[in-house]
Amino acid sequence: MTSLTVEVSELVSKVTLASKAAATKAVKPILACFLFDISEQGAFVQATDLETSIKARIVCQSEDHSTFAVDAKAFYELVRSLPDEPANLKFENGVLEIKCGRSCFKVATLDASEFPEISVSDNGNSLTLERATLLDMIERVLFSAATDEFMRNLNGVYWEIGNGFLRLVASDGFRLALAEEKVANETESGFLLSLKSMKELLSVLANCGDSSVTLNYDGNRLSLTTSEIETVMRVVDVDFPDYRRVLPTAFRCKAVVSKNDLLEALKRAFVIAKRGSESVRLDVTEESMLLSSKSPDFGEVSEEISIQKEGEDITAAFNPRFLTEALRHLHTDEAELNFVDGTSPLQINPLDVEGYLYIVMPI
C-alpha cells in the first residue's frame, strides 16, 4: 500500500497546473487522466495531450512507491471540493482512497503503464534564464500571434536561439512583435511553438515560484524545467516566415510621443474608425501628430498631440487596434514611432529601452 499526506491547497495548486495539459477530447482514455508517481522521495502529478506535457512536484509526506492514473476532470473536481486541511491518499489494489476531514472517497484508477512517456534528450540545446524575464518576453509578443489554427506557420511563437540571444517573434501577417534577451548560449536553434502550447507555458510560468528556468531543445521538443515543474512541448513541424524581411533598416521620420497621450487619442478615434474603414490616419509634422478618422454614416474625428520629431513629414494610416495593442505592451512612458514612408511598415519601440519592438503594417 502506498500513501501520502498533503495539504489540500498544495494538491489543488499542482493538479491545477498539470490540468492545463490534460486532453479534453482524448482518443485514448489514458490521455484524459492524471498520472501520479509516488515514492518515499516525494510525489509527482503529470498530464499530457501528446502536444504538451506538464509534470508538477507535490510537497507531501509519502511512503512506499506506486504509479497510477486517475480521470483528470473528476479528480480535479474532487480535490477542489475538499476542505482546506490535510488530506490522506492511499493506493492499493487499483483503488485510490482519499480521506479529508469527515469525507472519504474511493476512486477507480487506470493502468499507469499505458501513460505515454514524453521527454527531451539531455544532449539538446540548453540555456538557463530568469523565470520573470521569460514570462515578460512571452507576454510582450503573444498577442501578435495568429489565432486561426489553419494558419499553422503563424499560429504560435517562433523561438530563435543563437549568438548569445534568445529571441521570441510572433506575427499574424498584419503586425509583428519581437522580444530578445541576452543568454549564455551560442548554439543556433529555431523552432515554432503553437499558440495553445504558449498559453499553457504562460500559465505555468505565472504560477511557478522558482526564480530561474532551464530550457532544453532537442530538435523535436522543448522542455522547461524548474525545481517544481517540468513542461515538455512538441514543436510545430512548419517553417515560420523570414521575419527579418519586414524589419525596416532605415527610417525617414522618427516621432517620440507620450504613450498615454497617443493611447487616449486612439481610443477616441476608434469610436469613429470602427464605424467606417477601421483605420486612423496619422499626419506627422514638425511638432505635432494629427490623428483623424471618418465614417460615411456617422461622422469624423480629428485630434492633435504633441511630439518630438526628427526627419521628414509623414502621412500614413493604420488599424487603431493594432497600434493600441502594441503601445499597451510598452513599459515606458514614451514611445518611439519610426516611419520609412506612408506605405511601409511602422516600427514602434519603447524609448531608450532595447530588446523589444513592434511592427504594424499600414492600411
N, C-alpha and C positions, 0 to 999 in steps of 0.2 A: 504494500500500500504506500502510495506517495501522498504527502500532504504539504500544505503551505499555509502560513498565516500572513495576512496582508491587510493594510488599511484600505477600506473601500475607495477612498479618494485616490489613492495610488493606483489601484486596479482600474478604476474608471478612466483615469488620465492616460494610462498606457494602452488600454483597449481602444480608447477613442483615437489615439494616434494610429494604431495598426488598422483600424477600421477604414481609414482613407484608401487602403489598397485592396480591400475585400471586393471580390467580384459581385456585382449586383445582378447580372444576367449570366450566371455561370452555366456553361455546358456540362462541366463536371461538378457534382455536388461538393467535392473537396475544396473547390475554389471559393465557395461561399462560406468557408469555415475559418476560424482562428486555429493556428497550431500552437499548442503550449508545450514548452520544453522545460521541465522542472528537474532540478538536481540539488544536491546539498550546497552547491556553489551559488545558487540563485535560480531565477525563473525568467523565461522569455515568452512573449506572445508575438505571433507573426501572422501576416495575411498577405495574399498576392492575387492579382488578376492576370498574371503572367507578363504584363507590361511593367508593373511596379510591384516591388515587394518592400514591406516595412516590418522591421523586427525591433521590438522595444524591450528593454530590460525592466523587470518588475522588482522593486525593492521590497523584500519579504524575508521571512524565515521559512526555510524549506527542508524537507527530509526525503531521502531516497531519490530515485530517478525514474521518470516516466515521460513519455511524449504521447499526446493525444490531440485530436481535432474535435472542435465543437462548433455548431452552427453559429456564425458570427452575429447575425442580426438578432437572434433570440438571446444569445449570451449578453450582447451589448445592452439590450433592453432589461435583462435580468439584473445585471450589476448596477445599472443606473437607478433601479428601483430600491436598492438596499439602503438601509440607514448608514450614516457616515460614522462607522465604527469598525473595529477589526472583524475580518471575515476569515473563515477557515475553509479551505478547499481540500478535498480528499478524492483521490482517483484510485479505483480498484475494480478489476474485472469489467472494464469497459464502461463503468458508470462514474460520473463526476458528481460528488456530493458537495453542496455549498451551504454552509451554515453561517448566519449572521443575525445577532440578536435572537429573536424567537422564531426566525424563519429558517426553513430547511428545504432546499431544492435537490432533486436528483435528476440529472440530465444525461441523456444518451450521448455517446461520443462516436467518432468515426476513426478508422484505422489511420494512424499518423503516417504510415509508410506510403500512403497514396499522395501525400502532400508533396508538390514539386520542389526540388532543391534549386534555388536560384542564387548564383554567386558571381563574383568578378575575380578574374585571375589576379594573383598577387604580383604578377610581372607587368601590370598595366602602367599607364602614365599617371603618376601620383603627385598631389600637392596638398598643402595644408594652409588654411586661412581662417580669419576670424569669422565666427558664425554671423555676427551682426553685419559684417561687411558683405557677405554673400547674400544675406536677406535683403539688404538695402539695394544691391545690384539687381536682384530679381524683381523687386517691387518697382524699380525705375524703368524697366523695359517691358514687363509682362503685358501691360495694357495695349501695346502696339502690335501684338501678335494677332494673326487672322483667327477668327472664331469659327470659320467654316471648315469642318473636318475634311471636306473634299479638297481643300487647298493644302494638301499634306506637306508641301515644302515650305509653307508659311504658317501652318497651324502649330506653332511652337516657338521655342527659343534656341538660337544657334549658339553653341559654346565653342570658343576658339582659345586654345592654349598654346603658348609658344613665345619665344623671345622675351621671356620674363614677364609676360602678361597673361591674365585671364580676361577674356572679352566675351560679353553676352550681347547678342543682337536679336531684335525682333522687328518684324515688319508685316503689314497686311497689304502692301502694294501701294498704299496711299500715304503712309508715314513710316518712319523708322526710328527706333530707339537703340542707343548703344551705350553700354557701361563697361568700363575696363578698370582693372586693378593690378598693380604690380605684385608678382608672386615669384617664389624661388623655384622656377621651373623653366627649362629651355627646350624641352621636348615638344615638338609640334603635334597637335591633335585638333580635329574639328568634327563636331557632331551636332545633331539636332535632337532635342527632347520635345515630345508632344506637349501641347498646352495642358492637357489633362495631367501628365506627369509633373509639369512645372507647378501646377496649382497644389498638387499633393506635396511636393517638395517644399513649397512656400509654407504650407500648414505645419509641416514637420519642423522646419527651422523656427517658425514663430512660437512653437510650443515646447521647444527644447531648451534646457537650462545650461547646456555646455557653452563655453566661451569660444571654442575652436572646432573646426570640422576638417576631416580629411577626405579628399576626393580621389577616386581611382577609376581610370577609364581603360578598358581592355580591348576596345575596338567594336564591341557589341553592346556592352552595358556600362553604365556609370554607377558607382557606389558612393554614398555619402555616409561617413561613419563618425559617430561621437561615442562618448562613454555610455550613453543611454540608448542610442538608436542606430540601426543600420538600415539605410534605404538603398535599394537597388532598382535602377530604371533601365529599361531597354531603349536604345536609341532608335530613331526613325530611319528606315533604310532608303531615304531620298536625299538629294543634294539641295542644300539651301542656296538660293541665288547669290551671285557675287555682289555682296552689299557694297563693296568699295566703289563700284561703278556709279553709284548715286551720291557718293560723298563729294561735295564740292571741294575744289583745290584752290580756288582764288575767288575773292569777293570784290564787288564794285561798290558796295554800301554796307556799313555796319551801324546799327542803331542800338544804343543802350537805353533801356526803358525800365521804369518801375514795374515789377511783376504784378503787384496788386492793382495798379492803375490800369494796366492792359487787361487783366482778368475782368475787372469791373466793366470796362468799356466793351469787351467782347460779350459779356453776359447781357448787356443791354442791346447790343447789335444783333444777338442771336434771336431776340424776340421777333425781329423783322425777318431775319435771314431764314428761319425755319418755315416761314410762310411764303417764301419765294424761292430763290435759287440756291439757298443754303450756302451762300458764300458771303464773305466780308472783304471789301476792298480796302487795302492799305495804301495810302499815299504818303510816302516818306519824303519830307522836305528838310530844310536846314535845321529847324529847332522843334519840329512837331511831327506827329503822325496822325493823319486823319483817317478814322475808321468810318466806313459807310456801307449801307446795305439797302436794297429796295425790294418791295413786294408789290407786284402789279395790283393785287386785290386788297392790300391792307395799308401800305404806306411806305415810308422810308425813314432812315435814321442816319445821323452823322455826329461824330464826336471827335474832338481833338485832344490829344495828350502830349505832354512834353517829352522830348527825347534828347539824347546827345548823339549826334550823327557825324560819321566820317565817310567821305566819298560822295558818290552821285545821288541825285534824287531817284527814287524808285517807286513804281506803282505795280502792285500785284494783288491777286485775290486768292483767298484760301478758305477752306472749310473751318468755321469758327470752333467747332467741336474739337478738331484735331489740334488747333493752336492752344485751346484751353487745357486739354489733357496733357500736352507737353509742358506747359507752364506750371501746372499744378505739381508736376514731379520735379521741379527745380527747388532746391533747398536754399536758395539765395533770395535776397530782396530785389535784386535787379537781374534782368535777363538781357542777353546779347543776341540780337537778331542779325544774321548775316545773309545778305542778298547777293546773288550773282546777277540776275536781271528779273524782269517780270514774268518770265515763263520757265524759270529753272527752280529746282528745289531750294527751300529756305532752310538754313541751319540755325537752330536755337541752342545756345549754350548758357549754363549758369555763369554769371560774371565772375571772372578770376578764379574759377574752380575747374580743374582738369578731371578727366575721367568720364564725363557724361556729355552726350549730345543728342539732339533730336532733329530729324529731317521731316519736313512737311512738303508734300507736292502741291504746286499751285493748281488753281481751277482755271 
